[in-house]
């Protein structure tokens, strides 16, 4: 079905020790956005707010922190403070939270900091 939408498989990691099973698809000419599917991070069964997640692309790392803080200030709950997540890639900087309805959201930036 995803090929009918013009998406190609970018990566796939099967279940192995220290790996989470997931896969990602993109349009062939761009690296983002990525459509991801995978097992919920906490190992529980998929359910609304556990497994499905929307990730929003931020223009820079300070915007990630500001968006995360704004979410918490408006009733969201912390699911992962802003910071590097090198298990995704060296420049992945993200923050995770749940909205007041329990939906999990991410704000992330994939750019390296200038001068690094």
C-alpha positions, 0 to 999 in steps of 0.5 A, a space after each residue: 500500500 505504501 508504494 502506491 503512495 510513492 513511499 519507499 522503505 528507508 529502514 527496517 529493524 527486526 526484533 533483536 537483542 537491544 533493538 526495537 522492531 520498527 520500520 520507516 518509509 519516505 518519499 524517494 527524493 526526501 529524508 523527511 517526513 518519515 512514516 514509522 511503525 513499530 512496537 510501543 516503547 514500553 513493550 505493552 500492546 499498542 493502544 491509543 496513546 501507546 505506540 501511535 505518536 505524532 512527531 513534529 519537526 522543529 527548526 532548531 534545538 531551542 524550539 524543541 525545548 520551548 515547545 516541550 515546556 509549553 506543552 507541560 505548561 498547558 497540562 501535558 505530561 513529560 515522556 522524555 525531556 529535551 536532549 540528544 537521542 544518539 540511538 536514532 542518529 548523532 544529531 537527533 534532538 527531541 522531546 516527548 510528552 503526552 497531551 491532556 488526552 493521553 496522546 503521545 507527541 514528539 518535537 524533534 530537530 535533526 540538524 547538527 549545532 553550528 560549529 560542531 
